[in-house]
Amino acid sequence: MEQNMAYQSLREKLSDLQGLGKIDGLLYWDQATYLPAHAGESRGKVLATLAKLIQQKACDPELGQLLESLKGFEKNQGPDSEAASVIRVARREYERESRVSPALKAEMQSLFTEGYLLWTKSRPLEDFKALIPYLEKNLELTKRLADCQPGYEHPMDPLISRYDYGMSTQRIRKLFAELRQALVPLIQSISKKPSPDTSFLTEFYPEEQQLLFCKQVAKDMGYDFNRGRIDKTPHPFMVSVGGDDIRITTRVKERMLFECLSSTIHEVGHALYEQGIAKKFEDTPVFHGASAGVHESQSRLWENLVGRSLEFWQAYFPKLQSIFPEQLAGVSLESFYKAINKVEASLIRTDADEVTYNIHVMIRFELECQLLEGRLQVKDLADAWNESYQRDLGVTPKGPSQGVLQDVHWFGGPLGGSFQGYTVGNLLSAQFYAAALRSDPSIPAHIAQGNLQPMLAWLRKEVHASGAQYTADELVQKVCGGPLHIDSFVSYLTNKYQSIYQL
């Protein structure tokens, strides 16, 4: 009875902590969507105060004492039980956060708010120099955050652990090296083939009609609009404001048809994960994705393995043509399918094709490592970026908005630790999809009929429901029967693009 009461006390403390995190998410959503132009400074103060309060609760000694007192209770419950899972994940987060001072968290949050607003102003002006002092301060604080965790082999390791627990710089570099070795020959083979016509994708597609189509696709995917909404923002994202308030954002370019659709499907993939976590875990740290990489696997699975598949467009291309009859007049399903899967070295990560996308991530990851190692100075970051793109992809940005300023990550968060999740997510998306087809080979046929629910049902059961109950490695082993690897992803790309490009 005493330990049951202690567990209930733990749940109450965790509920308070998670509630503050949801408030933080709502303020971030507001900042990225509807914040008045001159409200940045006052919002920064509010967010800094909130970050300090959250951190005070996250490293509260009473929370640590409760977790310590519940070790026996946790063991008696069994590792897969609700209580044991909540205690285990809460303990892991407490051990990490108890080493970070509330003052440091508040200082970082204040800086990130300032950096985000400065980024939104500087990017259109192609002004990287204005952001150098901010990035230098961010690098300093990021190193201090890393130093809070003892015993790391590389300064990136504790940052990676915040997003992808169980991963390390050494492990990621090994995966990236293996993947690069497999991708480069494929990219070279494709580059020798004629490129498909994509001119019809840059016709004028009115925003209103694009959004209507995207919202219908989101609904068909299973996104519950009674528990979420879609808004516009410069850099799309998903945010959980509560178990029944999972919001997404997208962006629309009227001369780039696939921009809004791919962004929307991507963010809906994230949102479906959050909407599918078992209610019993709500208001605990288990009510989140297993890791950044697992979360990204859900968005990339829907965006690419489903949303860029021939089966998907067998169902949805006639609907798209009915909305844009003039723009898509005379365009065949085959031509459209090849166009949206065109492989071409490009400058913008979020617009990159499946084959070259991970090169973008590798470049960012290595630049972060060099900054943290002290081998690269912030003032030289833009030049290093451009040199990396020319070396790896054969393209050079015309300005910072196409280069070092294109992503929001370094201007609204720590300078390191998150980018690897995108490639880990790509790898896992193929592993999960392969596992789904082993379980239900009829999924592609359902997709071709516009029925996306069998795909969602499998993900709900195998991935979504458990939230963060298992680590990423444990989840992949459980669902796929083996560890994270590159083979499923490389096989998927090779088979798909051999067919498209007649390799």
Secondary structure, 3 states (H helix, E strand, C coil): CHHHHHHHHHHHHHHHHHHHHHHHHHHHHHHHHCCCCCCHHHHHHHHHHHHHHHHHHHCCHHHHHHHHHCHHHHHHHCCCCHHHHHHHHHHHHHHHHCCCCHHHHHHHHHHHHHHHHHHHHHCCCCCCHHHHHHHHHHHHHHHHHHHCCCCCCCCCHHHHHHHCCCCCHHHHHHHHHHHHHHHHHHHHHHHCCCCCCCHHHHCCCCHHHHHHHHHHHHHHHCCCHHHCCEEECCCCCEEEEECCEEEEEECCCCCCHHHHHHHHHHHHHHHHHHHCCCHHHCCCCCCCCCCHHHHHHHHHHHHHHHCCCHHHHHHHHHHHHHHCCCCCCCCCHHHHHHHHCCCCCCCCHHHCCCCCHHHHHHHHHHHHHHHHHCCCCHHHHHHHHHHHHHHHHCCCCCCHHHCCCCCCHHHHCCCCCCCHHHHHHHHHHHHHHHHHHHHCCCHHHHHHCCCCHHHHHHHHHHHHCCCCCCCHHHHHHHHHCCCCCCHHHHHHHHHHHHHHHCC
